[in-house]
């Protein structure tokens, strides 16, 4: 795989049982690139390690006064220099390719997992952790995959040179052969502590990233309540914790670096001292002493890669652990589905609550519990929940346990036209039923790009913007556009330059443009004023004529314009009718819609009874119980 071939047609099925297993899986899937990097690395390192032989050969030729041998040594050094340059260039090329392709594979895997899980991902994993995994962690994972082949080439070079020195000059070669393993393994006792400190640094950095992400996301609210300084102080403390952890980690790595400098220096001193004694005794020539000395000195270069691989693994292991944790999250349903990829049509029915949304009609749903409304919206969109969790995703295997958990089977699926949504391919189900939640996200880009979404083509962008009452938003965007065309105006990340009501209306327009068979809207007008809300209700009803629409709301303006109103109480359908009938006949409905207090409900009941005390088996207690239940 080359960089110009990215992205991968299929990034594969990762081994997400643990961080090390995930790193091993990445390495196996880039075996070809690793072998190329290893080959060029061997050429580069062996050329570097062979230079001392050419230098020693030249020195001995000068001592003996042989011009021919000196010319031969010069040609050998020139050849080794050309091989060194070629090996270094191609090693860098293949190593960077391995880095980028590994990082791209991880990013593709994360993107696919995010798309499969949807909003359920951030319920299982903090948003800051997802950001950290998809940015910094991806680079560290790529670093380890890239450094692995260079380390292998360096290790083989050390072995080859040590064996070669033993054969070339046994007296000094044995000293080098014994000393090299000591140099390579000397840092091993320090690695566990360095790894723990690196893990601690990553943990604190992840918390700081999460805090920063949450602060930026809620900046408008923080300004409204004057909480900027509070969160700024929290971030200052978190950043200082990261700094302290980074300093502690750097101290340990500096100690490892010092050991990597000190021990080779001691070995070099030993070789020179012993070599001089051998030269005085006439057992070795000056050229042989220079060769061995130069070889030991140059071997410090490949030995540095032992430190690098240790550092790369220490930094990439927690990153791979976090990536594996995200990639191990699974859905209850199979994304490929059990049926043909044909979008069904008909009534939308939830067997859990008993909610029925007739085809082609506008159904409003009233829930006293906002959390219940959110879960119901997810269910209507075919986002299954674990039993008892309500998070919208299947059970996940633990990133470090190495054991896969069996997904928990959730409640029965929602039916569209009698077809269970969880039996449809994921893309077909998403095209058939679209859910807009309470806090829709606007991606950065132009307004035209925001509305460039998969759609039936039956609803134009202008019609959707008009129905969503985005006139003032278009005027504001036109002023910010260079050519006075609001469609070319750029929207900042998450639409933070817009007000909450403007963001909500643009999100509604985007949902209307898609024109799905069934559209589920969760509190689509909670951030707009009543006049705008009334116009949106009329526009929504007109534009969605003949299409199934479900609106979860407690707004009387929207409820009054619905063809059918359903009260969901304690997880089941409690009443069905139209707004004006339910508000009079159903106390629980009235309590949610009008925010009626217990005292007001009792007064209204007494008034309906002509001022006389309520009669029946339980009297006033029965009414009180009803209102408390509502």
RAKA-V433025 format. One record per backbone hydrogen bond with DSSP energy under -0.5 kcal/mol. NH is the residue of the N-H (numbers start at 1). CO is the residue of the C=O. E is the energy in kcal/mol with one decimal. If there is no record, write none. Layout:
# RAKA-V433025
[[NH;CO;E] [NH;CO;E]]
This chain:
# RAKA-V433025
[[5;2;-1.4] [6;3;-1.5] [14;12;-0.7] [16;14;-1.1] [22;18;-1.9] [23;19;-2.3] [24;20;-2.5] [25;21;-2.3] [26;22;-2.2] [27;23;-2.3] [28;24;-2.3] [29;25;-1.9] [30;26;-0.5] [30;27;-1.0] [31;28;-1.2] [34;30;-2.5] [35;31;-2.4] [36;32;-2.0] [37;33;-2.3] [38;34;-2.5] [39;35;-2.4] [40;36;-2.4] [41;37;-2.3] [42;38;-2.3] [43;39;-2.0] [44;40;-2.3] [45;41;-3.0] [46;42;-2.6] [47;43;-1.6] [48;44;-2.2] [49;45;-2.9] [50;46;-1.5] [51;47;-1.0] [51;48;-0.7] [53;50;-0.8] [54;50;-1.5] [55;51;-2.5] [56;52;-3.0] [57;53;-2.4] [58;54;-2.0] [59;55;-2.5] [60;56;-2.3] [61;57;-1.7] [62;58;-2.1] [63;59;-2.3] [64;60;-2.2] [65;61;-0.8] [66;61;-2.4] [67;65;-0.7] [70;66;-1.6] [71;67;-2.5] [72;68;-2.3] [73;69;-2.2] [74;70;-2.3] [75;71;-2.3] [76;72;-2.2] [77;73;-2.5] [78;74;-2.3] [79;75;-2.4] [80;76;-2.6] [81;77;-2.4] [82;78;-2.1] [83;79;-2.3] [84;80;-2.6] [85;81;-2.3] [86;82;-2.5] [87;83;-2.9] [88;84;-2.6] [89;85;-2.4] [90;86;-2.5] [91;87;-2.5] [92;88;-2.3] [93;89;-2.1] [94;90;-2.9] [95;91;-2.6] [96;92;-2.4] [97;93;-2.0] [98;94;-2.3] [99;95;-2.3] [100;96;-2.8] [101;97;-2.7] [102;98;-2.1] [103;99;-2.4] [104;100;-2.7] [105;101;-2.2] [106;102;-2.2] [107;103;-2.5] [108;104;-2.4] [109;105;-2.4] [110;106;-2.6] [111;107;-2.6] [112;108;-2.6] [113;109;-2.3] [114;110;-2.6] [115;111;-2.4] [116;112;-2.2] [117;113;-2.2] [118;114;-2.7] [120;117;-1.5] [121;118;-1.7] [123;119;-0.5] [123;120;-0.6] [124;120;-1.1] [124;121;-0.9] [125;121;-2.6] [130;126;-1.9] [131;127;-2.2] [132;128;-2.3] [133;129;-2.5] [134;130;-2.3] [135;131;-0.8] [137;132;-2.6] [138;133;-0.7] [139;135;-1.3] [140;136;-1.8] [141;137;-2.3] [142;138;-2.2] [143;139;-2.1] [144;140;-1.8] [145;141;-2.1] [146;142;-2.3] [147;143;-2.6] [148;144;-1.5] [149;145;-0.6] [150;146;-0.8] [151;147;-2.4] [152;148;-2.1] [153;149;-2.3] [154;150;-2.3] [155;151;-2.9] [156;152;-2.4] [157;153;-2.0] [158;154;-2.2] [159;155;-2.0] [160;156;-2.7] [161;157;-2.9] [162;158;-2.3] [163;159;-2.4] [164;160;-2.7] [165;161;-2.6] [166;162;-1.8] [167;163;-2.0] [168;164;-2.7] [169;165;-3.0] [173;169;-3.3] [174;170;-2.1] [175;171;-0.6] [176;172;-2.0] [177;173;-3.0] [178;174;-2.0] [179;175;-2.1] [180;176;-2.6] [181;177;-0.7] [182;178;-0.8] [183;179;-2.2] [184;180;-2.5] [185;181;-2.2] [186;182;-1.1] [188;185;-1.1] [190;187;-1.2] [191;187;-1.0] [191;188;-0.8] [192;188;-0.7] [194;190;-2.1] [195;191;-3.0] [196;192;-2.4] [197;193;-2.3] [198;194;-2.2] [199;195;-2.7] [200;196;-2.4] [201;197;-2.2] [202;198;-2.5] [203;199;-2.5] [204;200;-2.2] [205;201;-2.5] [206;202;-2.4] [207;203;-1.9] [208;204;-2.3] [209;205;-2.4] [210;206;-2.4] [211;207;-2.5] [212;208;-2.5] [213;209;-2.6] [214;210;-2.5] [215;211;-2.3] [216;212;-2.5] [217;213;-2.3] [218;214;-1.9] [219;216;-1.3] [222;218;-2.6] [223;219;-2.4] [224;220;-1.6] [225;221;-1.7] [226;222;-0.7] [227;222;-2.9] [231;227;-2.0] [232;228;-2.5] [233;229;-2.6] [234;230;-1.8] [235;231;-2.4] [236;232;-2.4] [237;233;-2.4] [238;234;-2.4] [239;235;-3.0] [240;236;-2.3] [241;237;-2.1] [242;238;-2.0] [243;239;-2.4] [244;240;-2.7] [245;241;-2.3] [246;242;-2.6] [247;243;-2.5] [248;244;-2.3] [249;245;-2.2] [250;246;-2.7] [251;247;-2.3] [252;248;-1.5] [253;249;-2.1] [254;250;-2.5] [255;251;-1.9] [256;252;-2.1] [257;253;-2.4] [258;254;-2.3] [259;255;-2.3] [260;256;-2.0] [261;257;-1.1] [262;258;-3.2] [263;259;-2.1] [265;261;-1.5] [266;262;-2.3] [267;263;-2.5] [268;264;-2.6] [269;265;-2.3] [270;266;-2.3] [271;267;-2.5] [272;268;-2.5] [273;269;-2.6] [274;270;-2.6] [275;271;-2.8] [276;272;-2.5] [277;273;-1.6] [278;274;-2.1] [279;275;-2.6] [280;276;-2.5] [281;277;-1.6] [282;279;-1.0] [283;278;-2.4] [284;278;-0.8] [289;285;-1.9] [290;286;-2.5] [291;287;-2.4] [292;288;-2.4] [293;289;-2.6] [294;290;-2.8] [295;291;-2.4] [296;292;-2.4] [297;293;-2.3] [298;294;-2.7] [299;295;-1.9] [300;297;-1.1] [301;298;-2.0] [302;298;-0.6] [303;299;-2.0] [304;300;-1.2] [304;301;-0.7] [305;302;-1.3] [306;303;-1.4] [307;303;-0.9] [308;304;-1.9] [309;305;-2.3] [310;306;-1.6] [311;307;-2.3] [312;308;-3.2] [313;309;-2.4] [314;310;-2.1] [315;311;-2.1] [316;312;-2.4] [317;313;-2.5] [318;314;-0.6] [319;315;-0.8] [320;316;-3.4] [321;317;-2.2] [322;318;-2.2] [323;319;-2.4] [324;320;-2.8] [325;321;-1.9] [326;322;-1.9] [327;323;-2.7] [328;324;-1.5] [329;326;-1.2] [335;333;-0.5] [337;334;-1.4] [338;423;-2.4] [339;423;-2.0] [342;340;-2.5] [348;357;-2.5] [349;347;-0.6] [349;415;-2.9] [350;355;-2.7] [351;349;-0.6] [354;350;-2.3] [355;350;-0.6] [357;348;-3.2] [358;356;-0.6] [361;358;-1.5] [363;361;-0.7] [363;549;-3.2] [364;564;-3.0] [365;551;-2.9] [366;566;-2.9] [367;365;-0.5] [368;568;-0.7] [370;368;-0.6] [373;369;-1.9] [374;370;-2.2] [375;371;-2.3] [376;372;-2.5] [377;373;-2.3] [378;374;-2.0] [379;375;-2.3] [380;376;-2.6] [381;377;-1.4] [382;379;-1.9] [383;378;-2.8] [384;382;-1.0] [388;386;-0.5] [389;386;-1.4] [390;386;-1.4] [394;330;-1.8] [397;328;-1.0] [398;403;-0.6] [401;398;-0.6] [402;17;-1.5] [402;398;-0.8] [415;349;-3.1] [416;419;-2.4] [417;347;-2.9] [417;415;-0.5] [419;416;-1.3] [420;418;-0.5] [421;414;-2.5] [423;420;-1.4] [424;421;-1.4] [426;335;-3.2] [429;425;-2.5] [430;426;-2.4] [431;427;-1.7] [432;428;-1.8] [433;429;-2.3] [434;518;-2.4] [436;520;-2.9] [437;435;-0.6] [440;437;-0.6] [443;441;-0.6] [445;491;-1.9] [447;489;-1.4] [448;487;-2.5] [450;446;-2.0] [451;447;-1.9] [452;449;-0.7] [453;451;-1.7] [456;514;-1.0] [460;458;-0.5] [464;460;-2.1] [465;461;-2.6] [466;462;-2.1] [467;463;-2.5] [468;464;-2.0] [469;466;-1.4] [470;465;-2.3] [474;470;-2.5] [475;471;-2.0] [476;472;-2.0] [477;473;-2.4] [478;474;-2.5] [479;475;-1.6] [480;476;-1.0] [481;477;-0.7] [481;478;-0.7] [484;481;-0.7] [486;484;-0.7] [488;485;-1.8] [489;486;-1.0] [491;445;-4.2] [494;442;-1.3] [495;492;-2.9] [496;493;-1.2] [498;495;-1.7] [503;499;-2.5] [504;500;-2.2] [505;501;-2.1] [506;502;-2.2] [507;503;-2.3] [508;504;-2.0] [509;505;-2.4] [510;506;-2.3] [511;507;-2.0] [512;508;-2.3] [513;509;-2.1] [514;510;-1.2] [515;511;-0.8] [515;512;-0.6] [517;431;-0.6] [518;432;-2.3] [519;548;-2.2] [520;434;-3.2] [521;519;-0.5] [521;550;-3.1] [522;436;-2.5] [523;521;-0.7] [523;552;-2.9] [526;523;-0.9] [528;525;-1.3] [533;529;-2.4] [534;530;-2.2] [535;531;-1.7] [536;532;-2.5] [537;533;-2.3] [538;534;-1.9] [539;535;-2.6] [540;536;-3.0] [541;537;-2.2] [542;538;-2.2] [543;539;-2.6] [544;540;-2.0] [545;542;-1.0] [546;360;-0.9] [547;544;-2.4] [548;517;-1.5] [549;361;-2.2] [550;519;-3.1] [551;363;-2.6] [552;521;-3.2] [552;550;-0.5] [553;365;-2.0] [553;551;-0.8] [556;554;-0.5] [559;555;-2.6] [560;556;-2.3] [561;557;-0.6] [561;558;-0.7] [562;559;-1.0] [563;362;-1.7] [564;362;-1.5] [565;577;-3.5] [566;364;-2.8] [567;575;-2.9] [568;366;-2.8] [568;566;-0.6] [569;567;-0.6] [569;572;-2.7] [572;569;-1.3] [573;353;-2.4] [574;567;-3.5] [575;567;-1.3] [577;565;-2.3] [579;559;-0.6] [581;578;-0.6] [582;578;-2.5] [583;579;-2.5] [584;581;-0.6] [585;581;-2.6] [586;582;-2.5] [587;585;-0.6] [590;586;-2.4] [591;587;-2.4] [592;588;-1.4] [593;589;-2.5] [594;590;-2.5] [596;590;-0.6] [601;597;-2.3] [602;598;-2.3] [603;599;-2.2] [604;600;-2.4] [605;601;-2.3] [606;602;-2.3] [607;603;-2.3] [608;604;-2.3] [609;605;-1.2] [610;607;-1.6] [611;606;-3.3] [612;609;-1.1] [621;618;-1.3] [622;619;-0.7] [623;619;-1.4] [624;620;-2.6] [625;621;-2.4] [626;622;-2.1] [627;623;-2.6] [628;624;-2.7] [629;625;-2.2] [630;626;-2.2]]
